[in-house]
Amino acid sequence: VQLVESGGGMVQPGGSLRLSCAASGFTFTRYDMSWVRQAPGKGPEWISFINSGGGATYYADSIKGRFTIARDNAKNMLYLQLSSLKAEDTALYYCARAMPKVGKLTMSHLDDYDYWGQGTQVTVSS
C-alpha cells in the first residue's frame, strides 16, 4: 500500500491550493478515505472524509465551506481543494486509508486509519 500526497506549497491568505493523493497497492474503490492535517506544535486533526464511491463527504467544522474533498476512482486519486486559506490552515496534510469498520461516528478517530501518506506541507502566509 502506498499513498503519496502532492500539491502543497506556500500561499497567501485567501488563496487556494489543490492537494492530490495517489493511491497504489490496494483496490482503491473499496476503501473510504480521509484527509488529516497536523499544524506545528499540535496533534493531528481529522478534516475530511469521503466514502468509497465518492457520494458521501464529511468535513470538520474548522474547514467546512472552504475545503472540498473528491476522488477519481478511475485514476486511484484523492483530492482536497483548499480555498479561502487562513494562516491557521498552515499544516502538514496527509491522506489516510480508512479501515473497514470506520463509520459516521468514528471517521474522526485517527486510530481507525491503517495507512497514511508522508504528507504535503501547506503554508499560508503573507
Secondary structure as GFF3:
##gff-version 3
##sequence-region A 1 126
A	DSSP	beta_strand	2	6	.	.	.	ID=ss1
A	DSSP	beta_strand	9	11	.	.	.	ID=ss2
A	DSSP	beta_strand	17	24	.	.	.	ID=ss3
A	DSSP	three_ten_helix	28	30	.	.	.	ID=ss4
A	DSSP	beta_strand	33	38	.	.	.	ID=ss5
A	DSSP	beta_strand	44	50	.	.	.	ID=ss6
A	DSSP	beta_strand	57	59	.	.	.	ID=ss7
A	DSSP	beta_strand	67	72	.	.	.	ID=ss8
A	DSSP	beta_strand	77	82	.	.	.	ID=ss9
A	DSSP	three_ten_helix	87	89	.	.	.	ID=ss10
A	DSSP	beta_strand	91	98	.	.	.	ID=ss11
A	DSSP	three_ten_helix	110	112	.	.	.	ID=ss12
A	DSSP	beta_strand	113	116	.	.	.	ID=ss13
A	DSSP	beta_strand	120	124	.	.	.	ID=ss14
###
